[in-house]
């Protein structure tokens, strides 16, 4: 008598996969690592967020808080550069994102702050207040296309964070109208030339020193820059707006004073003689 299988072959259940293999498969699937660019980009977006909140506060009349938010944006901007170098996460994406955030925090926000602080009383105050934002955008575009490729010890033109810091220091220090009581047009007598000066310096050929880089090579090459940066930071921490104003004034004086000194040497012929000596040595 032949034996027959009670369950036909077509109806037999397929063998279940091994549970142990499934667990091994799940263990092998690891989440992708976080890219290095995410670390400095976090601080860059903090810069943008501070600039946006500054515009919001300025529109509501809280000019002092709006000014300090621009200072916070400056610290975020400083930290994102340091983190990018420490993590070796320099990239074209980070450069473009940093420039987009800078034009908001150090271009649009200070311009709107100037308008709310007193330029709104001038007939063409809106156009005048827009000058720092416009020249700041031109300065950033020039830096990204030309100067960022060359690693130098100076900036050509006033950096846009330094321009924003000068505006903030001025507004925080001279909020009281009694400072401008003896002037014919009040605070406008200072605001108008200051705005034009800062906007022009950003697109000028005047050289301004770069901040120190967190590297041993930079420390050995420019130790005085680390000392000056530490002093400026202490002045801001202890003297607040007065320390910020002193730091900004010294930075502007060094750049403008160096340009005047160079012009005097050119007129007197010393610069030409130095170039001739270099050519003869070559």
C-alpha positions in Angstrom: 0.0 0.0 0.0 1.5 3.4 -1.0 1.8 6.2 1.5 0.4 9.6 0.5 1.1 13.0 2.1 -2.0 14.4 3.7 -0.9 18.0 2.8 -0.5 18.7 -0.8 2.8 20.4 -1.8 1.0 23.5 -3.1 -0.5 24.1 0.4 2.6 23.6 2.5 3.6 26.8 4.3 6.9 28.3 3.4 9.7 28.0 6.0 9.9 31.0 8.3 13.1 32.9 8.2 15.5 32.5 11.0 14.9 35.0 13.8 18.5 35.1 14.5 19.4 36.1 11.0 16.8 38.9 11.2 18.4 40.3 14.4 21.8 40.1 12.8 20.5 42.0 9.8 19.1 44.7 12.0 22.4 45.1 13.9 24.3 45.6 10.7 22.1 48.6 9.6 23.7 51.6 11.3 22.4 55.1 10.9 24.6 57.3 8.7 27.1 59.5 10.7 26.4 63.1 11.2 28.4 65.2 8.7 31.1 67.4 10.1 29.5 70.5 8.4 26.5 70.2 10.8 28.5 71.4 13.8 29.6 74.8 12.5 26.3 75.2 10.6 24.4 75.0 13.9 26.3 78.1 15.2 25.8 79.8 11.8 22.0 79.4 12.0 22.2 80.7 15.6 23.7 83.8 14.0 20.8 84.1 11.6 18.2 83.5 14.4 19.8 86.3 16.5 19.6 88.7 13.5 16.0 87.9 12.8 15.0 88.4 16.5 16.9 91.7 16.4 14.8 93.0 13.6 11.6 91.9 15.4 12.7 93.7 18.6 13.6 96.8 16.7 10.3 96.9 15.0 8.6 96.8 18.5 10.8 99.7 19.8 13.1 97.6 22.0 16.3 99.1 20.4 18.6 98.2 23.3 17.6 94.5 23.2 17.8 94.5 19.4 21.3 95.9 19.6 22.5 93.2 22.0 21.0 90.5 19.8 23.4 91.7 17.0 26.2 91.3 19.5 25.1 87.7 20.2 25.0 87.1 16.4 28.6 88.2 16.3 29.6 85.6 18.9 27.8 82.9 17.0 29.6 84.1 13.8 32.9 83.9 15.7 32.2 80.4 17.0 31.1 78.9 13.7 34.5 79.8 12.2 36.4 78.4 15.1 34.3 75.2 15.1 34.8 74.8 11.3 38.6 74.9 11.7 38.7 72.7 14.7 36.5 70.1 13.1 38.1 70.5 9.8 34.7 71.1 8.3 35.5 73.9 5.8 33.2 73.6 2.8 31.7 75.8 0.1 28.3 75.1 1.6 29.4 76.6 4.9 30.9 79.6 3.2 27.7 80.4 1.3 25.5 79.8 4.4 27.6 82.0 6.5 27.4 84.9 4.0 23.6 84.6 3.7 23.3 84.7 7.5 25.8 87.6 7.8 23.8 89.8 5.4 20.8 89.4 7.6 22.4 89.8 11.0 25.1 92.4 10.2 23.6 94.1 7.2 19.8 94.2 7.3 19.4 94.2 11.1 21.9 97.1 11.8 20.4 99.1 8.9 16.9 98.7 10.3 18.2 99.6 13.7 19.7 102.9 12.3 16.4 103.7 10.8 14.5 103.2 14.0 17.1 105.0 16.1 16.7 108.3 14.2 17.1 108.1 10.4 13.3 107.7 10.1 13.1 111.5 10.9 15.2 112.3 7.8 13.3 112.7 4.5 15.5 110.1 2.7 16.3 108.2 5.9 15.1 104.8 4.5 17.5 105.0 1.5 20.4 106.2 3.8 19.7 103.4 6.3 19.8 100.9 3.5 23.4 101.8 2.5 25.1 99.5 5.1 23.0 96.6 3.9 23.7 97.3 0.2 27.5 97.8 0.6 27.7 94.9 3.0 26.2 92.6 0.4 28.7 93.9 -2.2 31.5 93.4 0.3 30.5 89.8 1.1 30.1 88.9 -2.6 33.6 90.4 -3.3 35.1 88.5 -0.4 33.6 85.1 -1.5 34.7 85.5 -5.1 38.1 87.0 -4.6 39.6 87.2 -1.2 38.4 84.0 0.4 40.5 82.0 -2.1 43.7 83.8 -0.9 44.7 83.3 2.8 45.9 86.7 3.9 46.5 88.5 7.2 44.1 91.3 6.4 40.7 92.2 5.0 40.3 94.5 2.0 37.5 96.8 3.2 35.9 96.9 6.6 34.4 93.5 7.5 30.6 93.6 7.8 30.6 92.3 11.5 32.9 95.2 12.4 30.5 97.7 10.8 27.6 96.2 12.7 29.5 96.3 15.9 30.3 100.0 15.5 26.6 100.8 14.9 25.5 98.8 17.9 28.2 100.3 20.1 27.1 103.8 19.1 23.4 103.2 19.6 23.9 101.5 23.0 26.3 104.2 24.3 24.4 107.3 23.1 20.8 106.4 23.6 20.1 109.5 25.7 19.2 112.6 23.6 21.2 114.8 26.0 24.4 113.7 24.1 23.1 115.6 21.0 21.6 118.6 22.8 24.2 121.1 21.4 23.9 120.0 17.8 21.6 121.7 15.3 20.0 118.6 14.0 20.3 116.4 17.1 21.4 112.8 16.6 21.1 113.1 12.9 24.2 115.3 12.9 26.2 112.2 13.9 24.1 109.4 12.4 24.2 110.6 8.8 28.0 111.0 8.4 28.6 107.8 10.5 26.3 105.8 8.2 28.0 107.1 5.1 31.5 106.5 6.5 30.8 102.9 7.5 29.1 102.1 4.2 32.0 103.5 2.3 34.7 101.8 4.3 33.2 98.3 3.5 33.8 98.9 -0.3 37.1 100.8 0.2 40.6 99.4 -0.5 41.6 100.0 3.1 43.1 97.0 4.8 41.9 95.8 8.2 43.6 93.1 10.2 41.9 89.7 10.4 41.0 88.2 13.8 43.4 85.6 15.2 42.9 81.9 14.1 42.8 79.2 16.8 46.0 77.5 15.6 49.6 77.3 17.0 51.0 78.7 13.8 48.8 81.8 14.0 49.8 82.2 17.7 53.5 82.1 16.9 53.1 84.5 13.9 50.7 87.1 15.4 50.9 86.9 19.2 49.8 90.5 19.6 46.6 89.8 17.9 45.6 87.2 20.5 46.5 89.8 23.2 44.4 92.5 21.5 41.5 90.1 21.0 41.6 89.1 24.7 41.7 92.7 25.8 38.7 93.6 23.6 36.7 90.6 24.9 37.4 91.7 28.5 36.4 95.2 27.7 33.1 94.1 26.4 32.5 91.7 29.3 33.3 94.3 32.0 32.4 97.7 30.4 29.7 96.3 28.1 28.6 99.0 25.5 31.5 101.3 26.4 34.0 98.5 26.0 32.4 97.6 22.7 32.7 101.2 21.5 36.3 101.5 22.5 37.2 98.2 20.7 35.3 99.3 17.6 37.0 102.8 17.6 40.5 101.3 18.0 39.9 98.8 15.1 38.7 101.6 12.8 41.6 103.8 13.9 44.2 101.1 13.1 42.7 100.6 9.6 42.2 104.2 8.7 45.4 105.3 10.3 47.4 102.6 8.4 45.9 103.9 5.1 46.8 107.5 5.9 50.3 106.5 6.8 50.7 104.6 3.6 49.4 107.6 1.6 51.9 109.9 3.3 54.7 107.5 2.4 53.6 107.4 -1.2 53.5 111.2 -1.4 56.9 111.5 0.2 58.4 109.0 -2.1 59.4 106.4 0.6 57.0 103.8 -0.7 58.4 104.2 -4.3 62.0 103.9 -3.0 61.1 100.7 -1.1 59.5 99.2 -4.3 62.6 100.1 -6.3 64.9 98.4 -3.7 62.8 95.3 -3.9 63.0 95.3 -7.7 66.8 95.6 -7.6 67.1 92.8 -5.1 65.1 90.6 -7.4 
